[in-house]
Amino acid sequence: MKRREALRTISIGAGIAVSGVTFSALVSSCQNEPDWLPDFLSLEESQVVDLLLESMLPKTETPGASELGLVRIIDNAVNKLYKAKDQTDFKGGLNEILKRFKSENDLSETDTLKKEHIDKMTAKYFNLPEIERKRLGDLIYTDREEVSDNDMPEYLFAKAMNNLRDLGIGSYFEHETIQTEFLNYDPIPTRWDGCIPVSNVGNTWSI
């Protein structure tokens, strides 16, 4: 799947917003940690999150999520930026993701999810019919206190998937490798042309 197509298929509403400056600092702080172990996620959760991010942002002509180590950034961001109640919901959402993905792939609780299982589920989730996308979008933006017990598993699942999507895309474009090697990058800009054709801009600018 081409990068543009991968991003274009991600279409359901956002979850939790964080400060761009704060998030950028976190991205820079955990890109090159050797022998990394997650602080917030369990090992199984980190492996599944890594596969999910790679499924959303696969390696093409540019590096994929796994190659860039985006799971480290997500673990760091949720651990340091999320409030306790949002961390609880995120963990609950990951639990729903694990249960649902294993159930729909006929796996037991102790079985390990593999790349083909993740790819199958993300393709299904991010290509839902319009009416279903709208229903989930409405559910995500519902105040948690107003979500019924019956809808809570779906709420946690959808919210976690969308938070992973948003954090994944944000950390991808904030990553030093992408900014400096694949986007136009000028750390000391000297001019600004506000009225030029888009065709003259060339590649997307990271800074």
PEJO-V453325 format. One record per helix or strand. SS is the DSSP state (H for helix, E for strand). FROM is the first residue (numbers start at 0). LEN is the number of residues. If there is no record, write none. Layout:
((SS/FROM/LEN) (SS/FROM/LEN))
This chain:
((H/2/6) (H/19/10) (H/42/14) (H/64/4) (H/69/12) (H/83/21) (H/114/11) (H/129/11) (H/143/3) (H/148/26) (H/175/6) (E/183/1) (H/197/3) (E/204/1))
